[in-house]
């Protein structure tokens, strides 16, 4: 059975708590197998609201694909309860450099600081100084987000942008990428993965004859 991973879907835990949104699908490039998803937590719940630069700081959690229980057009559901979801590691795609110089808290900074209390009340943790995040994905893993560009390799032509990833539910093999076509063709098409020649972070290169691309019918969820 083919499972649809629609980017931007609301993600819920097994105890019906909102975990965030489906931000990225993580794929092992050589085998074209989905290994994980990256769930972006809401700003307040992530604890980033009151941290310096927290609004731009990544809020993705790495969720193994094995715990994705089901997905439809409205929601993706996990087999994990909220407490287990919150124990998962962040999805880190590279080192985040320290700010210039060593970070030192101001003299008036105390554990009882009001901003820390407010942050905790809003669902975040205590303030922590900036630190390095070490990449936690394998060298062969790549991710695709909503709107990732899909290009024909020769001639180098932009074919459209990614809307979702279709995978075999049992093997987690990618079967197709659903692409929103450019220009006058605004409908979505399911591009079989056999045409993909390069899979990079948020960039897909394909090699498909023009006639076969034009012959792809409109993708309709559930059809």
Residue pairs with C-beta under 8 A, 6 or more apart in sequence:
1 168
1 169
1 170
2 166
2 167
2 168
2 169
2 175
3 68
3 71
3 166
3 167
3 168
3 169
4 71
4 72
4 73
4 164
4 165
4 166
4 178
4 221
5 22
5 25
5 34
5 37
5 68
5 71
5 76
5 164
5 165
5 166
5 167
6 22
6 71
6 73
6 76
6 163
6 164
6 221
7 22
7 23
7 24
7 25
7 144
7 145
7 146
7 162
7 163
7 164
7 165
8 21
8 22
8 146
9 21
9 22
9 71
9 74
9 75
9 76
10 18
10 21
10 74
10 75
10 76
11 18
11 19
11 20
11 21
11 22
11 39
11 75
11 76
11 77
11 78
12 18
12 19
12 75
12 76
12 77
12 78
13 19
13 77
13 78
13 80
13 81
13 82
13 84
13 85
14 69
14 77
14 78
14 79
14 80
14 81
15 81
15 82
17 81
17 82
17 85
18 42
19 39
19 41
19 61
19 78
19 82
19 85
20 39
20 40
20 41
20 42
20 45
20 59
20 61
21 39
21 40
22 37
22 38
22 39
22 40
22 76
23 37
23 38
23 39
23 40
23 60
23 145
24 37
24 38
24 60
24 91
24 143
24 144
24 145
25 34
25 37
25 38
25 143
25 144
25 165
26 34
26 35
26 36
26 37
26 38
26 62
26 65
26 91
26 137
26 141
26 142
26 143
27 33
27 34
27 35
27 141
27 142
27 143
27 144
27 165
27 174
27 199
28 34
28 35
28 138
28 140
28 141
29 140
29 141
29 142
29 199
30 140
31 173
32 173
32 174
32 193
32 196
32 199
33 171
33 172
33 173
33 174
34 65
34 165
34 167
34 172
34 173
34 174
35 64
35 65
35 138
35 141
35 172
36 62
36 63
36 64
36 65
36 91
36 137
36 141
37 63
37 65
37 68
37 76
38 60
38 61
38 62
38 63
38 91
38 143
39 60
39 61
39 63
39 85
40 59
40 60
40 61
41 59
41 60
41 61
42 59
43 49
43 54
43 55
43 59
44 122
44 123
44 124
45 123
45 124
46 54
46 59
46 124
47 54
47 119
47 123
47 124
47 125
48 54
48 55
48 57
48 59
48 124
49 55
49 119
49 122
49 124
50 115
50 116
50 118
50 119
50 122
50 124
50 127
51 57
51 119
51 124
51 127
51 128
52 130
53 130
58 90
58 91
58 92
60 90
60 91
61 85
61 88
61 89
61 90
61 91
62 88
62 89
62 90
62 91
62 92
62 136
62 137
63 78
63 80
63 85
63 88
65 172
67 78
67 79
67 80
68 76
68 77
68 78
68 79
69 77
69 78
69 79
70 76
70 77
71 77
73 221
73 222
78 85
80 88
89 136
90 133
90 136
91 136
91 137
91 143
92 133
92 134
92 135
92 136
92 137
93 135
93 137
93 143
93 201
94 135
95 132
95 133
95 134
95 135
96 130
96 132
96 133
97 132
98 130
98 131
98 132
99 130
103 129
103 130
105 129
111 126
113 127
115 127
116 126
116 127
119 125
119 126
119 127
120 126
142 199
142 200
142 201
143 201
143 202
144 162
144 165
144 177
144 199
144 201
144 202
144 204
145 162
145 202
146 162
146 163
147 161
147 162
147 202
148 161
148 162
148 202
148 203
148 204
149 158
149 161
149 162
149 202
149 203
149 204
150 158
150 159
150 160
150 161
150 162
150 177
150 179
150 191
150 204
150 206
151 157
151 158
151 159
151 203
151 204
151 205
151 206
152 158
152 159
152 205
152 206
152 207
152 208
152 213
153 197
153 198
153 205
153 206
153 207
154 207
158 182
159 179
159 181
159 182
159 206
159 213
160 179
160 180
160 181
160 182
160 189
161 179
161 180
162 177
162 178
162 179
162 180
162 204
163 178
163 179
163 180
163 188
164 177
164 178
165 174
165 177
165 178
166 174
166 175
166 176
166 177
166 178
166 190
167 173
167 174
167 175
168 175
173 193
174 193
175 192
175 193
176 190
176 191
176 192
176 193
177 190
177 191
177 193
177 196
177 204
178 188
178 189
178 190
178 191
178 219
179 188
179 189
179 190
179 191
180 186
180 187
180 188
181 187
181 188
181 189
187 218
187 219
188 218
188 219
189 216
189 217
189 218
189 219
190 216
190 219
191 206
191 208
191 216
195 206
195 207
195 208
195 212
196 204
196 205
196 206
197 205
197 206
197 207
198 204
198 205
199 205
